[in-house]
């Protein structure tokens, strides 16, 4: 896609999904209280499934700066001492990596010197962001989740790095699975990234990964999706847009105000949905309370 074609798509989606100059919630405006109440009716079996991958603490091709976990107590010599003591530990993490499950806040993408809806990029300071932060979803995101399984549609275990999911494939997956994405939904798109990583080993996902074609965002806009997530980065690598490395991030977050969830895992959820013959469920997303952060590690829960 040329830069001119991408710019045209960007402007069209921004105009189509605009929420007004003062808006700071973006596509979350589609997730109204009545839709949350309706989503609760998706629970039938009461089975809950995590959509997050285990946090990676080992260095690898897709985790050059893995999370650090270390014990801070008790001291080894105190383990057998009488009386009370506590096991204690510390955790540090690079939120926006190519391995761990995380949510991107609306301040994550800076494009043409601004954030979503024209908020100045200067609101991102060395001490943290002051607008459009993950604190916008401090009360959580609860709604109807819809999983569209693209490898299942294609009859393959996973999409190979560099392959792209089109809007037509999202529609075809809906038809094949007997589900339709609607306003306020949390749309989850499986490309098989996690299964490929598990079976073939980790690789440099920053350079090569399956994801959505930029024009697939027209589907997201048309259906008024509130949140978009994938078991990959949502973006394909290498990018097919001249001069824009993360076109889906730019379109989703910057043009449309859609929060993204990257590097989730659906390897427990997908077979469960297939067995039960339904691909929608209640989905609960609870980011950490990080008021100045551009994102958060996340453990979304699907409840069927």
Steps between C-alpha positions, in 0.01 A plus 500: 500500500637839406526784750225687314264201514572455870443868570167482319397198706614672820297813430192300403509291818564802720202681352280190518573426865554851636350562844531878520796726583474451879479120493760301691338154515504416130328179398419417863201729446346210307513284814193639676363375834209326330743310276693388807175369650423317176851355490447342841237277339779334300592299812352148480746243630685731741837380367773765514813504282806727512593672175849598615828321443730430796733796555836428336802527730755340265694684232405393149468625142161659577589599858841669500400687817283251687316566822713477814373308799712461810442396857563765765439282802535311715875449518597134445632476852164608642291230336514267798479764770213486748225760493349703216660604171375577148602397149552821304588581142539780244387520138607737219375494142531677165131540415519546121702200388455222245425218740292589805126562495421870544249775435591819310355824635386773262816701579721221363505617137645837398432582136564832327593656834176418679310231687143381442253779420767767476625478859851654495789256507657722767260341748739202494775614738814339644301440819210332322202586285244754623214427259338194338684269740408149608322663792210558258417132551575487873150359557568221253352412163209257516301400193416239242809334361503350149780271383560468126737210425674566168723187493182294553341679206803429279540141623852554632648489852626859479569786263861534396691821584424768244151370414213744537136466605258686275161650576342238273656226712355650815156489339560144378612391848179642645294301251697179560473533877138618513575825681478870415709778648293792623522844662698507823650154451853403595623348174775238535675376185702179516790465256662204678810690614509328840459150360776559244729631774427200721554241227786651298669722760526875548616723216560871441135603490598865467622425147253234387145431623148444374237767559216702359504675165449875553173489305367247749453801726205597283325193641587610855362849433184376328416265787585767762734272691603629844829310544715297259734222609715232339741223591752691291575872488188579291744646245674292234876514465658603281250777439345531157448877538776725375655695786262372772625203701184447709205603282237309700618665822478841334153434359356330808642713780569833334225529239221300668574506873494120529699349787717212381602182679816339360648152537207334670456123480190310388625141506265402784210720391481400131448124553253572779297726270512234228375230739217717627413624151502867597762768454370779723533535876527750781849651502653679799817709461656649814818705438720607788432838663791685338378863467788632284566188292468446126385142549476212744568131523161335481329168568161508322252237614239341273195362682281263300 
